[in-house]
Each structure stands twice: as C-alpha cells, then as structure tokens.
C-alpha cells in the first residue's frame, strides 16, 4: 500500500466530506433493531440502573437519542454526556440529566470520570484513534467500562503498511480486550494508558472499511 502524498491535519480531517457528512450513528436508539444494545452487545441501562448517580459518556453521540432515552429511565442524579463534532441536527431541549457537547473528541476532555464510556462506530472517523482510546481510559471510573468499535485495518505505519496487529498487541498489553468478529474493544476499570505510537496524520480517502462505509485511515510511527 502506498502512503498518500500528504496526510491531513486534525482540522483538515474534520472538514473533510467523510467526517463532516458522516451519518453512521446519528439516529441509533437505546434498544431494538438499530440500537446501542445491539451494536455493543450490552444494554447500557443494565450496566447503569443499579448504580447510585450513574454516569455515561457517549463519544460521537450523533443526535443523542440513546442518552435521551436512558434519561427517561435513570434517576434524576444521573450524569449523561454526549460529545459530537456536529451535535443534534434538530435542536430539541435535552432532559436535565443530559449534557450535549458540540466539540471534537480529539481535543475535548471531561471534568469527571464515568461508569460507562461508549463510542459506537465513531473511531472510524477519528484521526488519532489510539490517542483517544488512551485518553478515554483515564476517564473511566475505577470499576467503569469502556466499549468502542475499532477496525485494526485502519491503522497504518509510516509507509502505509498495515499496523493493526501491532496496535492490538499494545492495546491488549494495556488491558483492553478485543472481539474481532464484532470489532469491539473493551476496557474494564480506569487507568493511565501509554501506547507506543506517535500519530502522524490521517487519510480521509482510505475508502470503505468493514462496515461498507467510507472511513479514515490513521498513520502512526512506533515509539520506544
């Protein structure tokens, strides 16, 4: 595989058509056919309902339907945060327990930890996806759970060669689990994570990934 003539910066990536026009996770609800429960293999409510002041951070949250549906069931002291580059396209007042943040997940940082962190098909459109995973690991509560879809084939070396196997090895050493058939990464328990890679840039013209949708390729150089 040949390296693109020029990898784009985070700002250029977020202005690219493949990211700005992404609709992968905009309408997904909490349960049912097109739902978080189906995509994650876990009903978020089953994870949160038994907790005092449950907290859920949804990265690349789209319209925030799943968070809004959860808010109608969870107690009034729940903390439900959605972060999306575009945010809800139809402005509808959110329930008091839901905070919808319009920001780049590449630079946004929370002020607290969470019991549950999800990223449903969102990493496909993030440049430094390994960096985001490492940062998100520190946003988990000590007994929290992170679940995210991850495509190892989207990780490339400096020359464009596949680097997904090395990335998975490093993630597993850091405590992540990976289910290849479902392309799901999981991490139980918050922690500091340092992965041996330096982000070089992204290729928004990489083409479709395993979902059949156009996605981003992330380029890294190994570090000691």
Backbone torsions as a table, in degrees:
resi	resn	phi	psi	omega
1	UNK	NA	134.3	-177.1
2	UNK	-91.7	136.4	177.4
3	UNK	-65.8	136.8	176.8
4	UNK	-58.2	154.5	-178.8
5	UNK	-58.3	-36.3	179.6
6	UNK	-151.0	127.0	173.7
7	UNK	-83.8	144.6	-173.6
8	UNK	-90.7	155.5	177.4
9	UNK	-76.2	167.3	176.5
10	UNK	-56.6	-39.4	-179.3
11	UNK	-67.0	-42.8	178.2
12	UNK	-65.6	-38.9	179.8
13	UNK	-60.9	-44.2	-177.1
14	UNK	-70.8	-16.7	174.9
15	UNK	-93.2	-6.2	-177.2
16	UNK	-72.3	156.4	-176.7
17	UNK	-63.6	-36.6	-175.5
18	UNK	-67.4	-28.9	178.6
19	UNK	-92.4	-50.0	-175.1
20	UNK	-64.2	-30.6	-177.4
21	UNK	-101.6	11.4	-177.9
22	UNK	-65.6	132.7	178.0
23	UNK	-123.1	16.0	-172.0
24	UNK	-54.5	-42.4	-171.2
25	UNK	-122.2	22.0	-171.1
26	UNK	-73.7	-36.4	-170.6
27	UNK	-109.3	6.3	-173.0
28	UNK	-72.4	131.6	-179.9
29	UNK	-94.5	-168.8	-174.3
30	UNK	-79.7	-45.9	-178.9
31	UNK	-135.4	166.7	178.9
32	UNK	109.4	-162.5	-174.8
33	UNK	-66.7	-51.6	179.7
34	UNK	-102.8	80.8	-168.4
35	UNK	-142.8	163.4	173.6
36	UNK	-64.4	-41.8	-178.7
37	UNK	-57.7	-41.4	-179.6
38	UNK	-71.6	-44.7	-177.2
39	UNK	-69.6	-34.4	-176.5
40	UNK	-92.4	-14.5	-175.1
41	UNK	69.2	22.2	-177.1
42	UNK	-155.9	130.7	173.5
43	UNK	-80.3	113.4	-178.8
44	UNK	-53.3	-34.6	-179.9
45	UNK	-64.0	-35.4	179.2
46	UNK	-65.8	-26.5	178.3
47	UNK	-81.2	-29.7	-170.3
48	UNK	-104.1	-28.5	-168.5
49	UNK	-61.6	-30.9	-176.2
50	UNK	-86.9	2.5	-175.2
51	UNK	-99.2	151.4	172.8
52	UNK	-82.2	131.5	-177.8
53	UNK	48.0	59.5	-176.0
54	UNK	-64.4	148.0	-177.4
55	UNK	-133.7	138.2	-176.8
56	UNK	-140.1	126.3	174.7
57	UNK	-111.1	120.8	179.1
58	UNK	-112.2	112.6	179.9
59	UNK	-89.0	137.2	-174.8
60	UNK	60.6	57.7	-167.3
61	UNK	-85.0	-6.6	178.0
62	UNK	60.3	-129.6	-179.6
63	UNK	-75.6	-9.3	178.3
64	UNK	73.2	22.4	-176.7
65	UNK	-61.7	-42.0	-177.7
66	UNK	-63.3	-42.5	178.5
67	UNK	-63.7	-41.9	-179.8
68	UNK	-65.2	-39.3	177.9
69	UNK	-67.5	-39.0	177.9
70	UNK	-64.4	-36.1	-178.5
71	UNK	-62.2	-27.8	-179.4
72	UNK	-75.3	-11.1	-176.7
73	UNK	-113.5	-38.2	-175.8
74	UNK	-75.7	159.7	-178.1
75	UNK	-65.0	165.5	-176.2
76	UNK	-68.3	-13.0	177.4
77	UNK	-96.6	10.4	176.9
78	UNK	-67.2	152.9	176.8
79	UNK	-122.8	109.4	-176.2
80	UNK	-121.0	117.9	-174.0
81	UNK	-123.7	127.2	174.3
82	UNK	-115.6	135.0	178.9
83	UNK	-122.8	126.5	-178.2
84	UNK	-147.5	143.5	-178.5
85	UNK	-61.9	-35.3	-178.4
86	UNK	-104.1	-38.3	-176.6
87	UNK	80.9	178.8	-179.9
88	UNK	-56.4	129.9	179.5
89	UNK	-76.4	-27.2	176.5
90	UNK	-110.0	106.4	-176.4
91	UNK	-68.1	111.6	176.4
92	UNK	-126.8	132.1	-179.4
93	UNK	-53.1	131.6	-179.3
94	UNK	-87.0	152.5	174.5
95	UNK	-58.8	157.3	-176.4
96	UNK	-57.9	-29.3	-177.0
97	UNK	-84.2	-5.5	-177.4
98	UNK	-105.4	127.8	173.7
99	UNK	-115.0	121.0	-179.7
100	UNK	-105.2	115.2	-175.7
101	UNK	-105.6	123.8	174.6
102	UNK	-95.5	104.4	-174.8
103	UNK	-165.2	165.4	174.6
104	UNK	-81.5	128.6	177.0
105	UNK	-67.4	-14.1	179.3
106	UNK	-71.6	-23.1	-176.2
107	UNK	-124.8	-18.9	-177.0
108	UNK	-70.8	143.9	178.0
109	UNK	-137.3	132.0	179.5
110	UNK	-77.4	166.6	178.3
111	UNK	-101.6	7.9	-177.2
112	UNK	-152.5	175.9	173.5
113	UNK	-102.4	167.5	-174.1
114	UNK	-133.0	149.7	176.1
115	UNK	-72.9	-31.5	-177.9
116	UNK	-140.4	131.5	174.0
117	UNK	-125.7	127.0	-179.7
118	UNK	-125.9	152.2	172.7
119	UNK	-146.8	93.4	-174.5
120	UNK	-87.7	106.0	179.6
121	UNK	54.9	27.5	-179.5
122	UNK	-92.6	-32.0	-178.5
123	UNK	-62.9	-21.2	179.7
124	UNK	-60.5	-18.0	-174.5
125	UNK	-119.7	14.6	179.1
126	UNK	-106.2	135.6	179.1
127	UNK	-69.3	-66.7	-179.6
128	UNK	-89.2	73.2	-177.1
129	UNK	-69.9	-33.0	177.0
130	UNK	-67.7	-37.7	176.6
131	UNK	-64.3	-40.2	178.0
132	UNK	-64.9	-41.8	178.8
133	UNK	-61.9	-41.7	179.2
134	UNK	-64.4	-41.1	178.9
135	UNK	-67.5	-43.1	-178.2
136	UNK	-63.4	-29.2	178.4
137	UNK	-59.5	-33.3	-179.5
138	UNK	-81.4	-9.4	179.3
139	UNK	-91.1	-4.5	179.4
140	UNK	-80.9	143.3	169.1
141	UNK	-65.1	161.9	-178.4
142	UNK	-54.0	-32.9	177.6
143	UNK	-112.8	24.3	-178.8
144	UNK	-79.5	172.4	-178.8
145	UNK	-134.7	132.3	174.2
146	UNK	-111.2	134.2	175.3
147	UNK	-134.5	129.2	-179.1
148	UNK	-149.1	144.5	172.1
149	UNK	-78.5	138.2	-175.3
150	UNK	-144.2	133.6	178.7
151	UNK	-112.7	103.6	-179.6
152	UNK	-57.6	-29.2	-179.1
153	UNK	-66.6	-13.3	179.8
154	UNK	-84.5	-5.5	-178.4
155	UNK	-97.5	124.1	-175.9
156	UNK	-124.8	155.4	173.4
157	UNK	-84.3	178.9	-177.2
158	UNK	-57.8	-31.4	-178.9
159	UNK	-93.5	7.6	-179.5
160	UNK	89.5	0.4	-179.6
161	UNK	-74.6	154.6	-179.6
162	UNK	-60.5	135.6	177.8
163	UNK	-131.2	14.7	-178.0
164	UNK	-64.9	-37.5	-179.8
165	UNK	-63.7	-42.6	178.5
166	UNK	-65.4	-37.6	179.0
167	UNK	-64.8	-44.1	179.1
168	UNK	-64.0	-39.8	177.9
169	UNK	-59.3	-45.3	180.0
170	UNK	-66.4	-39.8	178.7
171	UNK	-64.3	-42.6	179.2
172	UNK	-64.8	-39.3	177.7
173	UNK	-63.5	-28.6	179.2
174	UNK	-82.5	-5.5	176.7
175	UNK	112.2	-3.5	178.8
176	UNK	-75.2	148.6	169.0
177	UNK	-108.2	155.1	-179.3
178	UNK	-139.2	129.5	176.2
179	UNK	-106.1	100.5	-171.8
180	UNK	-64.2	-33.8	-178.7
181	UNK	-66.5	-31.6	-180.0
182	UNK	-103.0	-4.3	-178.8
183	UNK	55.3	43.3	-177.7
184	UNK	-115.6	126.6	170.7
185	UNK	-94.7	142.5	175.0
186	UNK	-135.3	150.9	174.3
187	UNK	-144.0	125.7	179.2
188	UNK	-105.7	116.7	176.6
189	UNK	95.5	125.7	179.5
190	UNK	-66.3	148.3	-178.9
191	UNK	-168.1	164.5	171.4
192	UNK	-82.9	131.9	-179.1
193	UNK	-127.2	131.7	173.2
194	UNK	-125.5	119.2	-179.7
195	UNK	-102.5	141.9	-172.6
196	UNK	-80.8	56.4	-179.0
197	UNK	-141.8	146.3	174.0
198	UNK	-114.1	123.5	-176.5
199	UNK	-71.5	132.9	-177.5
200	UNK	-106.8	-30.0	-176.7
201	UNK	149.0	-178.9	-174.4
202	UNK	-131.2	155.5	175.7
203	UNK	-115.8	105.0	-179.9
204	UNK	-78.1	-3.9	179.8
205	UNK	-105.2	26.5	-176.7
206	UNK	-69.5	-21.7	179.4
207	UNK	97.1	-174.9	-176.7
208	UNK	-66.0	147.3	171.7
209	UNK	-103.5	-159.4	-174.8
210	UNK	-65.0	-18.5	177.5
211	UNK	-78.3	-14.1	-175.0
212	UNK	89.7	-2.8	-178.9
213	UNK	-101.6	147.7	174.7
214	UNK	-56.1	139.7	-177.0
215	UNK	-142.1	178.9	-176.1
216	UNK	-105.1	142.5	170.4
217	UNK	-102.4	135.2	-176.7
218	UNK	-108.6	130.8	-175.7
219	UNK	-108.6	135.0	-177.4
220	UNK	-137.6	151.2	168.8
221	UNK	-109.4	141.0	178.2
222	UNK	-69.9	147.2	175.0
223	UNK	-122.8	157.9	179.8
224	UNK	-61.3	NA	NA
